[in-house]
Amino acid sequence: MNPTSWLIITTSIIMSTIMISSTTHWLMAWTCLEINTLSMTPIISKPNHPRATEAATKYYLTQTMASTAILFAATMNAMNTSNWDIQLTTESAATIIITLALMMKMAAAPFHFWLPDVSQGSTTLTTMTILTWQKIAPLMILLMFHNKTNTTLTLISAILSILMGGLGSLNQTQLRKLMAFSSIAHTGWIMATMTMTPNISTLTFIIYVLTTIPVFLMINITTSTTIKDMGTMWTNSPHIMIILSMTILSLGGLPPLSGFMPKWLILNNMISLNMTVEASLLAMMSLLSLYVYMRLMYLSSMTLPPHTTLMLLKWRTQNKKYGKMTSILAMMSTLILPLSPNM
């Protein structure tokens, strides 16, 4: 891609997200969402492959449909209340439509259908961007008017997202699709306490991003595309295999790793609000995703793949720089659980 085009696109994505987090006007938020979508579409279609073009088309149509619904609901609210402020949205029908549209942008169930196909058609780093950075803008808008959001709607979406994320990943062998279903499940955990304690939802998203980015960076380093590729990873780089296994377990939310912190806080908060049934459903649905993560960890570090050589480890390894960011993020995604009392 032309360096000038690359600079303009990345600047547009970053600035549109930052401007959404600082605006209070619905038209400004809608404009930034459209700029964000238009900037992300050429990055997805950059490989110039039919599958990438299909992924870019699905992404563009879904995001545009959600943005149109937001504009329609904001206009309806302005006609009835003469107010364009995000935090003062009082029309109940408009609030429900906007919440559903933002759920579609975040790929929360039942509007999750587009994310696995888009993730599979994109490159590894593009998928990482879609699953992490592109969720910030709709999440910020949801946080702005969380006290007006329907609690029942967000809870149903949370339970469905965790269920669909777990069921969808059970039969997957493609790593990018599997990470997409993992993102859907984590979106459910973010939505679970959105209306009650948005601070916990924000912390959940931060921990999810800290855990997902090193997984994608290590998948990109080892050029793995399927689960079976992870089985031979330890012959090339045993240290990458160990870090990846720990990060995957943290993504699954096992104690004493960092991924356990948001689930612990969410379940504790829901039980304190006498939502024991909902908390039990979330905990049971998450076992599906945990099984998938355990299978990934088992295949990457506890199985011995067929050998074509008598040597246990390859003596010639590719000279690739793993980077300090991968190591730092991997440490943060596994070792910051003791800080939870301070959060």
C-alpha positions, 0 to 999 in steps of 0.5 A: 500500500502507498505510504501516504494512503497508509498514513491517512488511513491509520490516522483516520482510524485513530483520530475517529476513535479518539474523537468519539471518546470526547464528543457528546453530539450524536451527529459527531459520533455518527460521522466518526463511526462512518470515518472509522468504517470507511478507513478500515474497509481498504485495510481488510481488502488489501490482500486483493484476494476474493475472500478478503474482498468478501470480508471487506464487503460484509464488514462495510455493509454490517457497519453501515447498517448499524450506523444508519440505525444509530442516525435514525434513532438519534434523529427520532430522539431529537424530534421528540426531545429537541436534544442531540446530546448522547448522555441525555437520550431519553426516548426509550425506543431510540435507546433500544435501537441505538443499543442494538446497533452498537451491539451489532458493531461490537459483534455481540449476539444475536448480531455476531454473524459477520465477525467470524467470516470477516476475521477469516478473510482478513490477515492476522494483524487486521483481525487483531485490529478488528477484535480490539481497536474497532470495539473501542468506539461502540463501547465508548458510546455505550458507556456514555449513556449506560444509565439509560440502557435497558438492563434486560436487553444487555443481560440477554445479549451477554448470555447469548454472546457467551453461549454463541462464542462457546458453541461456535468455537467448539468445531473450529480448526481455523485460529482466526475464526476461533479468536473471533468466537472468543471475542464474541464470548468476551463481548458478552462478559463486557455487556454483562455489567454495562448498565450496573457497573461500567467500570468493571466492563471497562476493566474487562475490555482492557484485560481482554485487549492485553490478553488478545494482542500477544496471542495474535502477535505470536500467531503472526510470528509463527505464521500459524493459521490452524490448530495443527500448526500450533502442535509443531510450534515448540520445535521452532521456538519453545519459549514462544510455546510456553508464553502462548500457552500461559496467555491462552489459559489467561484468555480462558479466565483460569486463576491465578492468571490475569484473565480470572480478574474480570470474571471474578469481579463480574460474578461477585458484583452480580451476586451482590445485586441478587442476580444469582441465576444470571451469574450461574448462567454466565459461569456455566456458559463460559465452560464451553470457551474454557474447553476450547482454550484448554484444547489449544493449550493441550495441542500446543504444549502437551502433545508430540507431533509426528517427526520427520527428523531424529532431532528433538528441536530444530537446530536452524531457526528463522531469525525473527525479532519477537519484540519487547511488546509481545513479552511485556503484554504477555507478562501483563496478561498473566501476572496482574491478578494480585493488583485486583484489590487496588482496582 
